[in-house]
């Protein structure tokens, strides 16, 4: 099983651009992880402790429902999984995604976008949601990467 997939969640478009660039550089398919109820600007206001994203991230057991369950995970051995960093880790919708599919025997490579923090313990945080998978910490892709840099990163991995 050597097929690869770039799956991503993007709230404001930054991670979507990074994911598209990575998929193009790696020659893989692209899948957008979408919430059943799209996030509004008010939902994403991290300065409002009552905003949807703040409430979700304060309850790490919360799982926002997905808009669909059609990611072609079964055919892929390697999934590049991208998201914005929220509160120093992945948004809980990433847990929903991981818990919605069988990732046994698959390798998941994380990538993220962030305005100020790194991946930190994100791989460790996500492991319980992806039973049977190998989760590799990846890198931040905040927009300065060229296609050549992305290809070199993918080609240089031991997958």
N, C-alpha and C positions, 0 to 999 in steps of 0.2 A: 504494500500500500504506500505509494510514493507521492500521491497527489497532495497538493498543498492548498490551503485556503487562507485568505485574509478576512477575518470577521472583526467587525468593529461596532462600537457604540459611540455616537458623536452627539453632543448636546448643542453645540454652537457652530459646527462646521470645521473646526480646526483638526479634530481627529479624523474626520472624513477625508480631508485633503491628504493627511499623512497616510491613511490607509490606501487611498487610490494610488498614491505615488509608490508605496511599497508593493502593492499588487502588480502594478505595471512593471516595476523593476524586477520583481521575482517571477513574472510570467504566470501569476496565479489568478484564480477567481476571487471575487469580492462579494462579501455578504454583509449587509447592514443589520445590526441588532437594533430593533425598534421597539419602544415601549408601546403597550396597548393604548395608553393615553399619552400623547406627545407632551413633552415638557415645554412650558411657556417661559418667557423671561422672568416672570415673577416666581415660578417654580424653582428657578436656578439661582435665585438671590441668596447666596451663602451668608450674607450679612443679616438676613431675617431668619431668626431661629424657628419660625413657624412656616417657612417656605417648604415646599414639597421635598426638595433635595435635602434640606437640613433635617427634616423629620425622618426621611428614609435613612440617612447616614447615621442618625442617632439611634436607630434600631437596626443593628446589624443582622437581625433575623428576618427583616422585611424583604420580600421578594416582589418587585414590581412585575406585573404580568407582561409577557411579550406580545407583540402584535401578530406574530406568526411563529410557526415552528418548522420552517422550511429550509433551514441551513443545511447544506450538503456535507454534513460532518461525517456521515458513515463512509463516504468514499475517500476521505482524507486521512493521511497518517500524521500530517503536520498542520497545525492551525496557528497562524499568527493572530493573536487576540489583542485588539487595541481599544483604548478608552481614555478619557480624560482622568486625571488624578483628582479625586474628590476627598477631602479630609485625609490626605496622605495615603490613600489606597484606591482601589477600584470602586466605582459606583455599584450599589447592590444589584442593579440589573445584570451585571456581569455574572454574579452568583446565580441569578435566575437562568441565564443562558447556559452556564455550565451544568446546572442541575436538570436541565431540560433534555439533554442528549447523553448518549453513552460515549464517554471519552476513554474508555479502557484501551490501553495499549497505544494511545496517541501521544504525540508530543505537542505541547502548547507553549508557544514562544510569545511572551508578553511584549507589547510596546505601548507607550502612552504619550500623552501630551500633558504639559503642565506649565503653569505660569510661575511656579516657584519651588516645587518640591520634586524629588526624584521618585523612583519606584518603591524605595524603602522596603517594607515587609509585605508588599502586595502579593508576591508569589506564595509566600507562607499563608497569607490570609485566604487565598483562593483554593489552595490544595484540598481542603475538606469538601469543596463543591465539585471537584473533578476527580472523583475516585477512579483509580486505575490509570490515570494519566501522569505523564511527567511534565511538570510545569517548570519552564526555564525563565528566569528573570531576563528581560530583554534590555530595551533601551528607550530613552526618550526620543521622540521624533517631533521636534518642535518647528520644523520647517526649513532648517538650514541644510538639509541633506540633499545631495545631488543623486540622480539615478545611479550613477556609478558607485557612490558611497553605499547606497542601499543594496545594490547587487553584490558588492563586496561583502557586506554584512551577512546577507543570506547565504552566499556561496561559502563563506568562511565558517559557517556553523557545522557542528557535528550532529547531524540529524539522522 
